[in-house]
Amino acid sequence: MTKNIMHAKKSLGQHFLRCGWVTAEMIKAAEISDQDIVIEVGPGTGALTKSISKRAKKVIAIEKDETLAKELRENFKKEGVKNVEIIEGDILKLLSSDYSLPATHYKLVANIPYYLTSHLLKILLETKYPPHDIVLTVQKEVAERIAARSPRMNLLAIAVQAYGTPKIIRKVPSDCFWPKPAVESAIIKISGISSEFFKKNRLDKAKFFELVRLGFSQKRKVLSNPLKKLFPKKLVTDALISLGLSPQARAEELSLDDWAKLIRTLDKKSR
């Protein structure tokens, strides 16, 4: 799309997509229709942007690199593409400012710099108007952590799965990017994003994550050890047993629903 594909900036974590099948898989996973507004973070050379624009109602592409943002605007204007808006800026700063995400149904599809993954997901999932679906290329190891299940849960998996359902769509070899990263990647989709888990389980989000973070703070130890900062050890042990869980259970062994039940039980028993 742009002539600067060979000039990726390491400081921005740029790795441009160069395999058409990856773009096709991402669009297929996102199930983009002509009713969708799609936000793209880090459009880079515009390969994914152009493909999305052929299917979506509108694409809002946010690019931190001033040179690339300028070239993308010029190229889409020359090609007569009218449903793409290029915004120059840092997505994390934009979302922390007065920038408003669409209040209507929208999706986020992007090949993001790896360093953004955890922070960006946190902001997007917790915002007042989250995307309906998220489709990203991320480091394969991170995708596997996000999609983990008990007994191999982790804090990132809990943080994502409390809001949506992650699914690894396909692994992506490193030679599908330029410059070639040192690790393999994967396309991951997070669907059905909402706060329904907290409503259904009558959970306060802040308290839920406080306990989960505390539980994972000593993940090699049984839960009664880290949670003793808030509850007597016997109370935690008794709560685990009452839920049919081992009194020696560790944080990674609990599913998302186990955490919800444990927190409700501890709250009830400690009153």
N, C-alpha and C positions, 0 to 999 in steps of 0.2 A: 504493500500500500504506500509506504513512504520510502524515500531514498536513503534514510538514515538507519536502516536495519542493522548495519554493521557497527553502529556507534552506541551500543547499550552502555548505560551508566551503572557501574558496579555499586556506587553509593546509593542508588535507588532500587537495587535488587532486581534490575531489569533482565528478564529472560523472555525473548519474543517467541511466540508460537510460530512454527514453520511446517507443521503437519496438518493438512486439510482435514484429515479424518478426526483429529482431536476437536477441531472447531465443530464439525458435524455432530460428533457424539455429545458435545456440551449442549448444543441447540436442541438435539433430540431429547436429552435428559430434562431440559428445562421446559419442554412442551410449549414453546413460544407460539402465540397466536397473534392475529392482527388486532386483538383487544388489549394486548399487554404493553405496559410501560416497563422497559428493562434498563436497569442501572448497570453500567460496566465500570469497574475500577481498574485503572492502568491499561487503557486500550493499546498503548504502545504503537505498533505500526498499523493498527486498524483492521487487521485480518478478521478478527472475531466480530468487531464492530460492524463491518460491512455485511457479514453474513446475518447477524442479528437484525440489521435494519431492513433486510428483505422480507422479514417475517413479522416483526413487531410493529405496534402502532407508533412507538417512539423509543429512541435509545438516548439515555443520558450518560455520556462517557466522561469520567472524571480522570484527568491526567495531570500528574504532578510535574512532569518534564515540560518546561515552557516551550522548547523547540518542537517537541513532538505534538503538543497541543496546537501550536500554530500551523504545523504542516497538515495535521488531520483536518482542521477547519478548512484550509485552502483546498485540500484534495476532495473532500466531500462536497464543497461548493462547486468545484470544477465538474464533478460527476453528476451534479444536479440532485444529490441526495438531500431531501428536505426534512426527514424525520430523525436526524441525528443532531444532538446538542452536545458540543464539547465544552466542558467546564475545566478550566485550569486551576488546580489546587490540590492540597493534601487531603485525602478523604477523611483521615482521622481528625484533622483540624476542622474540616467542614462540618462533620457530624457533631463536633463538640461546640459548634458556634450556633448561629441562628439559621443555618441552612436547614431547610425543611424537606424531609423525604416525602414522597407522594402519599397522601392519605388514602388513596384508592389502591386497588389491587395492582401490585407491581412485583417484579422478580429481579434478582441480582445474579448476573452471570459474568464471570471474570476469570482471567488468568492473572492472579495477584502475586506480588512479591512475597516470598515465603515469610519474611519477617512480620508481615501484617496479619497473618492468619488468626492467631488467638485473639488479639486486641480487636480486630475488625469484627469477628464473629460475636464477641461479647457486646459490642456497641449495637450491632444490627439486631441481635436477638432480644436485647433488653429495651430497645427504643419503643416509643409509643406507637409508631407505625412500622412494624417490621415487614420485610418482604415476605410474600407468600411462599416462595421457594428460593433457595440459594444453590447455585451450581458453580463450583470453583475447581481450578487446578491447584493442588497443594502438594507439598512434600508427601510421598507415599507413607512414610512412617507416621506423619501427623494424621493423615486420613485414616490409617488403621487405629490410631489412638481415639479419634473422634467416634468411630464406629464400633468400638470395643463393647463387649458384653461381660457380665460377671461369669467367672471369677477373676476376670482381668480388667476390671473397670479402672478408671482414672479420673482425675478432677476435670480434665477437658471434656471427656465423654459425658460426664454428669452435667456439666455446664451447657453442653449443646443439646443433649437428649431431653433435658427438662423442657426445652422449647420446641423441638422438632425431631423428625426421624431421619437420621443420616444413612446414606447408602453409597458404598463405593461402586461407581459405575464401571470404571476401567482403569487399569494401570497405564501410565504413559512413560515411554523410555526417554532418557535424557537427551537423545539426539533429535527429539522433536522440538527442541528449544535452541535459540541462539542468543547469547553464548550458551554452550552446553553446561548445565549445572552438574555438580558433583554427586547429586542424588537422583533417584528416580522419583517420578511424580504420580499423581492419580487424580482422576476426576471424581469429585464427591458431590452428592446432592443432599441437601437438607430440606425436607418437605414438610408441609402441614405446620408451619411455624405459628405458634400462638402461646398464650399464657394459660391454656386450659389445664395443664398438669397441676398448676398451683391452685387454681379455682376448684378443681375436682377434689383435690386432697386437702383443701382448706389450709394451705400453707402460706406463711409469710415468706416472701422471697429472700429478704435479708437474713432472717433467722435460719432458713433452709441452707443457704450457702455458707453461713457462718459455721454451722455444725459440720457440713460436708468438708469444708476447707480444714477444719480442726481435725476431722477424722483422717484425712489424707496427710496431715502434717507429720505423722509418724506411721506411714503406711506399712512398715514392716512389723508393727506391733498390733496386738489385739485392740479392738476399738475402745475397750474400757479404759485403756491407758491415756490416749489423747483426750477422750471425752470427759475424763475426771476433772478437767478444768472447769466444767460446767455442771457435771452431775456426779453423785457418788458412784464409785465403780460397781457396787452391787446393784444399783438401780439400772445401770447400763446392761450388766450381765443378765439380770432378770428380764429386762425388756427384750433382749435378743432371744432368750429362751422362749418367752411368751409368743414370739413371732415365728417360732419353729426354726430359728437360726442358731448356729453354734455359739456358745458363750466365748469361744476363742476366735470368732470371726474377725477378719481384717477388713479395712475399708474397701479394698479392691474386690472383695468377695460379694458385696452387696449390690443388688440391682438398683435401678432408679426407684422402682416401687418399694423395695426393701427400705431404702433411705426414707421415703415418705412415711411408711408405717412406723419405722423406728422413731422418727422425730415426733410424730403425733403421740406415740406411746410414751416417750420420755416427757413430753410436755404435760400429758395427762397425769402421769405418775408423780411428777415433781410438784404438783399443785398442793 
